[in-house]
Amino acid sequence: MKSWNEKKKELKSIDPMRMNELEAVAQLVNAIHRRRIELGWTQQELADKVGLHQESIARIENGGSVPRLDTVLKLAFALGMKISLHGAEEAVTVS
């Protein structure tokens, strides 16, 4: 998986506002990826839970596509996370 810093180097000229948006999404995607790994889930398992193809999860995680906000939310919620204005954080789960 490419890091955001590696991906950013590939972008030649981009509006600073759009760059801020992309950085925010990248932070969320990185948190989602870490959580998926922590849970021991495969990309296929996450894809099945949110109704996406495994290939879509792979593209999102490797920076090949920028997910829409609703997709980010679906992924985060499926992993037991919540989204705050300051990024992604693990949700407290109640059994």
C-alpha positions in Angstrom: 0.0 0.0 0.0 1.4 3.4 -1.0 1.6 6.0 1.8 -0.2 9.3 1.4 3.2 11.0 1.1 4.2 8.8 -1.8 0.8 9.4 -3.5 1.1 13.1 -2.9 4.4 13.2 -4.8 2.6 11.8 -7.9 0.2 14.7 -8.0 1.7 17.5 -10.0 -0.5 20.5 -9.6 -3.6 20.5 -7.6 -5.8 23.2 -6.0 -4.7 23.6 -2.3 -8.3 23.2 -1.1 -8.7 19.9 -3.1 -5.4 18.8 -1.6 -6.8 19.4 1.9 -9.8 17.3 1.0 -7.6 14.5 -0.3 -5.4 14.6 2.8 -8.5 14.3 5.1 -9.8 11.3 3.0 -6.3 9.7 3.1 -6.2 9.9 6.9 -9.6 8.3 7.1 -8.7 5.5 4.7 -5.4 4.9 6.5 -7.4 4.5 9.8 -9.9 2.2 8.1 -7.1 0.1 6.7 -5.3 -0.2 10.1 -8.6 -1.2 11.8 -9.3 -3.9 9.1 -5.8 -5.3 9.8 -6.3 -5.1 13.6 -9.5 -7.1 13.3 -7.8 -9.7 11.0 -10.3 -9.1 8.3 -9.5 -9.6 4.6 -10.5 -7.1 2.0 -13.1 -9.6 0.8 -14.7 -9.8 4.3 -14.9 -6.0 4.5 -16.3 -5.8 1.0 -19.0 -8.4 1.8 -20.1 -6.5 4.8 -20.5 -3.2 2.9 -21.7 -4.5 -0.4 -18.6 -3.6 -2.5 -16.2 -5.7 -4.6 -12.9 -6.7 -3.0 -11.2 -4.9 -5.9 -12.9 -1.7 -4.8 -11.5 -2.0 -1.3 -8.0 -2.7 -2.8 -8.2 0.4 -4.9 -9.3 2.6 -2.0 -6.6 1.2 0.3 -3.8 1.7 -2.2 -4.8 5.2 -3.3 -6.1 4.1 -6.7 -9.4 5.8 -6.1 -10.8 8.4 -3.8 -13.9 7.1 -2.1 -17.1 9.1 -1.6 -18.0 10.2 1.9 -20.9 7.7 2.1 -18.4 4.9 1.2 -16.0 6.0 3.9 -18.8 6.0 6.4 -20.0 2.5 5.4 -16.4 1.1 5.7 -15.8 2.8 9.1 -19.2 1.7 10.6 -18.7 -1.9 9.4 -15.4 -1.9 11.3 -17.0 -0.5 14.5 -15.5 2.9 14.0 -17.0 6.4 14.1 -16.0 9.5 12.2 -15.3 12.7 14.0 -14.4 16.1 12.6 -10.9 15.4 13.8 -10.5 12.2 11.8 -11.4 8.6 12.5 -11.3 7.0 15.9 -12.4 3.6 17.2 -15.9 3.5 18.5 -16.7 2.1 21.9 -18.6 -1.1 21.3 -21.3 -2.2 23.7 -22.1 -5.9 23.9 
